[in-house]
């Protein structure tokens, strides 16, 4: 049991050290890149929301028309 704890502790320590090493290698985007990609994401979200709103309203009208046709 004590050996398991020592192995777990060593593996955890190795993991944290590897994580620190890997984080030093990361290249972070600058502010201009973050602003640009954020703008693209926001515009895309609104574009897709508009698209899905239109598709949803068309489907609702179509289903309502089908149901009205068969219930009369």
C-alpha positions in Angstrom: 0.0 0.0 0.0 2.8 2.4 0.9 4.5 1.6 -2.4 1.3 2.5 -4.3 1.2 5.9 -2.5 4.9 6.5 -3.4 4.3 5.6 -7.0 1.2 7.8 -7.2 3.1 10.7 -5.6 6.0 10.3 -8.0 3.7 10.1 -11.0 1.8 13.2 -9.9 5.0 15.1 -9.5 6.2 14.0 -12.9 2.9 15.0 -14.4 3.1 18.5 -12.9 6.7 19.0 -14.0 5.8 17.9 -17.5 2.8 20.2 -17.5 5.0 23.2 -16.4 7.5 22.3 -19.2 4.7 22.1 -21.8 3.2 25.4 -20.7 6.5 27.2 -21.2 6.4 26.0 -24.8 3.0 27.4 -25.6 2.8 30.4 -27.8 0.0 32.6 -26.6 -1.9 34.9 -29.1 -1.5 38.6 -28.8 -4.3 41.0 -28.0 -5.0 41.8 -31.7 -5.4 38.1 -32.6 -7.7 37.5 -29.7 -9.9 40.4 -30.6 -10.0 39.3 -34.3 -11.0 35.7 -33.5 -13.5 36.9 -30.9 -15.2 39.1 -33.4 -15.4 36.3 -35.9 -16.9 34.0 -33.3 -19.5 36.6 -32.3 -20.5 37.4 -35.9 -20.7 33.7 -36.6 -23.0 33.0 -33.6 -25.4 35.8 -34.7 -25.3 34.6 -38.3 -26.1 31.0 -37.3 -28.8 32.2 -34.9 -30.5 34.2 -37.7 -30.2 31.2 -40.1 -31.7 28.8 -37.6 -34.5 31.3 -36.7 -35.5 31.5 -40.3 -35.3 27.7 -40.8 -37.2 27.1 -37.6 -40.0 29.5 -38.6 -40.3 27.9 -42.0 -40.5 24.4 -40.5 -43.1 25.6 -38.0 -45.2 27.0 -40.8 -44.8 23.9 -42.9 -45.7 21.5 -40.1 -48.7 23.7 -39.1 -49.9 23.6 -42.7 -49.5 19.8 -42.9 -51.4 19.3 -39.6 -54.2 21.7 -40.7 -54.5 19.9 -44.0 -54.9 16.5 -42.3 -57.1 17.7 -39.4 -59.8 19.2 -41.6 
